[in-house]
Amino acid sequence: MQLSTTPTLEGHTIQRYLGVVAGEAIIGANIFKDLFASIRNIVGGRAGAYERSLADAREM
């Protein structure tokens, strides 16, 4: 299987499009956010502070 991020691949026929691929990462956000996010991760749930940080970054 060959994967490509371009709409064409010379010498090959594109069989199907899988859609947009995106990824997000938080690096060195804040010691308090990290602590609370770690606790949320252990007990289950979503880290709202990180979600807000990612949403703010997407809007830039």
N, CA, C and O of each residue as an XYZ file, in Angstrom:
240
protein
N       0.845     -1.167      0.000
C       0.000      0.000      0.000
C       0.896      1.237      0.000
O       1.835      1.340      0.789
N       0.594      2.153     -0.882
C       1.303      3.426     -0.914
C       0.363      4.521     -0.445
O      -0.813      4.550     -0.805
N       0.895      5.409      0.354
C       0.124      6.546      0.841
C       0.742      7.820      0.313
O       1.960      7.913      0.159
N      -0.093      8.795      0.037
C       0.389     10.057     -0.498
C      -0.441     11.203      0.057
O      -1.623     11.046      0.363
N       0.200     12.357      0.181
C      -0.523     13.558      0.610
C      -0.839     14.461     -0.578
O      -1.298     15.589     -0.401
N      -0.595     13.966     -1.775
C      -0.866     14.746     -2.981
C      -2.073     14.161     -3.712
O      -2.391     12.984     -3.540
N      -2.746     14.977     -4.526
C      -3.924     14.477     -5.238
C      -3.587     13.511     -6.373
O      -4.460     12.775     -6.832
N      -2.332     13.504     -6.834
C      -1.913     12.582     -7.891
C      -0.586     11.943     -7.495
O       0.190     12.513     -6.728
N      -0.343     10.767     -8.026
C       0.907     10.063     -7.790
C       1.336      9.487     -9.131
O       0.742      8.528     -9.624
N       2.371     10.078     -9.717
C       2.787      9.721    -11.067
C       3.052      8.220    -11.193
O       3.785      7.631    -10.398
N       2.440      7.622    -12.209
C       2.627      6.204    -12.474
C       1.691      5.302    -11.686
O       1.775      4.078    -11.789
N       0.803      5.895    -10.902
C      -0.123      5.104    -10.088
C      -1.529      5.674    -10.204
O      -1.713      6.864    -10.462
N      -2.504      4.822    -10.013
C      -3.902      5.246    -10.010
C      -4.374      5.353     -8.567
O      -4.192      4.433     -7.771
N      -4.978      6.482     -8.246
C      -5.532      6.665     -6.903
C      -6.801      5.825     -6.802
O      -7.746      6.040     -7.562
N      -6.832      4.879     -5.882
C      -7.983      3.990     -5.750
C      -9.053      4.559     -4.833
O     -10.245      4.373     -5.079
N      -8.639      5.248     -3.784
C      -9.632      5.863     -2.902
C      -8.985      6.969     -2.081
O      -7.784      6.955     -1.810
N      -9.809      7.915     -1.701
C      -9.380      9.027     -0.868
C      -9.878      8.776      0.547
O     -11.047      8.453      0.754
N      -9.002      8.924      1.502
C      -9.368      8.639      2.882
C      -9.742      9.894      3.664
O     -10.259      9.790      4.776
N      -9.495     11.057      3.116
C      -9.865     12.295      3.794
C      -8.666     12.993      4.421
O      -7.515     12.610      4.212
N      -8.966     14.005      5.180
C      -7.945     14.840      5.804
C      -7.425     14.156      7.068
O      -8.191     13.590      7.849
N      -6.119     14.221      7.248
C      -5.491     13.687      8.450
C      -4.954     14.865      9.248
O      -4.278     15.736      8.701
N      -5.255     14.890     10.539
C      -4.797     15.988     11.388
C      -4.308     15.437     12.717
O      -4.753     14.381     13.167
N      -3.406     16.148     13.327
C      -2.901     15.761     14.644
C      -2.653     17.004     15.477
O      -2.404     18.084     14.940
N      -2.723     16.850     16.765
C      -2.498     17.968     17.674
C      -1.631     17.489     18.821
O      -1.692     16.324     19.215
N      -0.818     18.399     19.359
C       0.030     18.057     20.500
C       0.143     19.259     21.422
O       0.191     20.403     20.972
N       0.184     18.986     22.695
C       0.428     20.014     23.705
C       1.808     19.725     24.279
O       2.062     18.627     24.774
N       2.698     20.711     24.212
C       4.052     20.534     24.721
C       4.343     21.653     25.712
O       4.297     22.830     25.354
N       4.638     21.295     26.937
C       5.009     22.278     27.952
C       3.957     23.333     28.197
O       4.274     24.522     28.235
N       2.726     22.930     28.363
C       1.637     23.888     28.519
C       1.760     24.673     29.820
O       1.834     25.901     29.798
N       1.784     23.979     30.941
C       1.768     24.635     32.237
C       1.809     23.527     33.281
O       1.135     22.509     33.125
N       2.579     23.707     34.329
C       2.717     22.633     35.325
C       1.385     22.290     35.976
O       1.127     21.121     36.259
N       0.532     23.286     36.223
C      -0.762     23.011     36.849
C      -1.708     22.307     35.874
O      -2.420     21.379     36.257
N      -1.712     22.751     34.616
C      -2.533     22.066     33.610
C      -2.075     20.623     33.456
O      -2.894     19.709     33.355
N      -0.744     20.423     33.439
C      -0.206     19.067     33.304
C      -0.642     18.184     34.467
O      -1.025     17.032     34.262
N      -0.587     18.716     35.683
C      -0.960     17.946     36.862
C      -2.430     17.548     36.813
O      -2.769     16.379     36.998
N      -3.303     18.527     36.564
C      -4.734     18.229     36.533
C      -5.107     17.331     35.350
O      -5.987     16.480     35.468
N      -4.442     17.521     34.218
C      -4.714     16.662     33.064
C      -4.290     15.227     33.357
O      -4.962     14.285     32.936
N      -3.182     15.053     34.074
C      -2.731     13.707     34.436
C      -3.734     13.029     35.347
O      -4.020     11.841     35.193
N      -4.272     13.785     36.302
C      -5.279     13.227     37.207
C      -6.525     12.842     36.423
O      -7.087     11.768     36.635
N      -6.963     13.721     35.510
C      -8.140     13.425     34.687
C      -7.906     12.175     33.851
O      -8.814     11.364     33.669
N      -6.691     12.022     33.346
C      -6.364     10.859     32.528
C      -6.463      9.573     33.347
O      -6.916      8.545     32.843
N      -6.042      9.632     34.603
C      -6.078      8.448     35.467
C      -7.515      8.063     35.804
O      -7.879      6.890     35.727
N      -8.335      9.053     36.179
C      -9.705      8.757     36.607
C     -10.682      8.697     35.444
O     -11.829      8.283     35.615
N     -10.244      9.099     34.282
C     -11.119      9.102     33.104
C     -11.743     10.470     32.913
O     -11.979     11.194     33.880
N     -12.001     10.810     31.705
C     -12.583     12.110     31.406
C     -11.714     12.892     30.449
O     -10.686     12.408     29.977
N     -12.139     14.096     30.175
C     -11.441     14.929     29.208
C     -10.756     16.075     29.925
O     -11.280     16.609     30.902
N      -9.589     16.451     29.440
C      -8.833     17.563     30.016
C      -9.302     18.851     29.349
O      -8.805     19.223     28.286
N     -10.251     19.522     29.971
C     -10.847     20.730     29.400
C      -9.848     21.839     29.143
O      -9.966     22.559     28.152
N      -8.853     21.991     30.028
C      -7.853     23.047     29.847
C      -7.062     22.816     28.562
O      -6.786     23.760     27.823
N      -6.699     21.565     28.299
C      -5.978     21.258     27.065
C      -6.875     21.446     25.852
O      -6.428     21.948     24.821
N      -8.124     21.052     25.967
C      -9.047     21.222     24.846
C      -9.206     22.697     24.497
O      -9.259     23.053     23.319
N      -9.280     23.550     25.503
C      -9.376     24.995     25.240
C      -8.101     25.515     24.588
O      -8.163     26.330     23.667
N      -6.929     25.043     25.064
C      -5.659     25.468     24.469
C      -5.580     25.074     23.000
O      -5.134     25.862     22.166
N      -6.012     23.859     22.682
C      -5.996     23.406     21.291
C      -6.981     24.200     20.444
O      -6.675     24.551     19.305
N      -8.155     24.485     20.987
C      -9.152     25.272     20.248
C      -8.618     26.672     19.979
O      -8.792     27.204     18.882
N      -7.968     27.273     20.974
C      -7.383     28.607     20.785
C      -6.305     28.580     19.706
O      -6.222     29.496     18.888
N      -5.479     27.534     19.699
C      -4.411     27.424     18.700
C      -4.983     27.262     17.299
O      -4.438     27.819     16.347
N      -6.084     26.499     17.152
C      -6.692     26.319     15.831
C      -7.256     27.621     15.297
O      -7.292     27.823     14.083
N      -7.701     28.516     16.182
C      -8.306     29.772     15.742
C      -7.273     30.801     15.309
O      -7.630     31.790     14.670
N      -5.994     30.594     15.642
C      -4.945     31.569     15.282
C      -4.709     31.614     13.808
O      -3.864     32.377     13.341
